[in-house]
Amino acid sequence: MSPPSAPPGAPDRDPGLQPERTRLAWRRTTLTGAVIAVLAAKSALHGGPSTAAVVAAALCAVLWLGFLALAHRRIHALTASRPPVLVPRMAATAVLCVIALAVCGAALVL
């Protein structure tokens, strides 16, 4: 469901700081994923790389790159005066990437 369009000639809405807070949240989450991916790579290469560790590090990197692409699209969309609604498919993909990265991060700690 898309938001109602503004009447012709109506001024753009003043969104306040909400879009900026949302952009910052996307960036913080992307940075967290980057840290997890780097730690996974470091962990995989520490003490001689094993096949399982390299596969886990590669999976973390792919998940992070996927989330990075989604975040970039969303951050770019938030620059509009009336940003489009986040579609459920994109939201679900972002959530799955974050959860999978959290699991990888927990596996690194344990």
Secondary structure, DSSP 8 states (H G I E B T S, - for coil): -------TT------TTHHHHHHHHHHHHHHHHHHHHHHHHHHHHTTS--HHHHHHHHHHHHHHHHHHHHHHHHHHHTTSSS-----HHHHHHHHHHHHHHHHHHHHHH-
